[in-house]
Amino acid sequence: MDGTPPRRAIERRFAGAGGEGPLLLALAGDSASGKSTLSRGVEYVLGVPRVTRVCTDDYHRFDRAERARLGVTPLDPATNRMDLLAEHLRALATGRAVTKPTYEHHTGTFGDDEAIEPGEIVIVEGLLPLADRATRDPIDVAVFLEPEEVLRRRWKLERDVFERGYSAQQVVDEIRGRETDALAHVGPQRAFADIVVSFHRRPDAPDDEHLSASLTLRPTIPYPGLRELIGSLHGDGRAPIRWRTDTRGNGPVSVLDIDGDCPPDLGTDIERVLWSALRPDDRLQRDRIGIVRTPGRPERRSEALALTQLLIVAYLVGVLDGAFDL
């Protein structure tokens, strides 16, 4: 894997505002890495009527019972209909409707096929949207989610027990059985991401503190110039939001660090500037950004999640509407 951005993405990014056809956003990552939470927030901000969501789990080749019998996991591209997924992404990218399979997580079986029409933005979320060149090529913006592993395992346990009917031991056994395929097939997608999102807990943070986030941004996409803005907001000497440069395997990157204890007023200041740069209209919704849902607990707002969602939206809207004012 050389980390070369897909050709469609390169062409669109230099074609000017508007581009051709719907814009495709891929959210890749291991099970329970936060893909659905992030995509829901992006969808709410952009406006639900503008967005079509595609879950790549619907393209599993085998149902849960068949996978158990064969001794395989859904993290291997060979156990997924990658050719059909690529065909459907190409169609959606050119504005054509598709009839796709569906997979029911609570039963582990396939449901009825469904017809979907592409919106202005198509969010493609799942385990392997960047694992194959044919599925990467229609993607405009690629995001990889890589939370702290102890968090991901906790999220998977909570979700699969509360929402999917697994026992705790079944979840633990499944995590262990998927480790090899996760390393071989899921992790390498990081090399193709424009943005890598890593949620983590600050060292010695209290249990009730929100998670921190580190966003690694490759120079494959333009993004709002936040360095000066962030610097101007640190007049008191405290820096719960920081912008820095680094070098990773594919070359230079920028890193945005957001601490979990970031004061709401500071996060709101940055959010306000980002929001104004989007030239907001009645299609963009602000009230649901940064909302965290945890089974058995009330909803809460996270500044790290809010700014992560908004930064992704800023780029998407910038491509669609030419809204790079920062």
Secondary structure by P-SEA (a helix, b strand, c coil): ccccccaaaaaaaacccccccbbbbbbbbccccaaaaaaaaaaaaaccccbbbbbccccccccaaaaaaaccccccccccaaaaaaaaaaaaaaccccbbbbbbccccccccbbbbbbccbbbbbcccccccccccccccbbbbbbccaaaaaaaaaaaaaacccccaaaaaaaaaaaaaaaaaccccccccccbbbbbbbcccccccccbbbbbbbccccccccaaaaaaaacccccccccccccccccccbbbbbbbccccaaaaaaaaaaaaaaaccccccccccccccccccccbbbbaaaaaaaaaaaaaaaaaacccccc
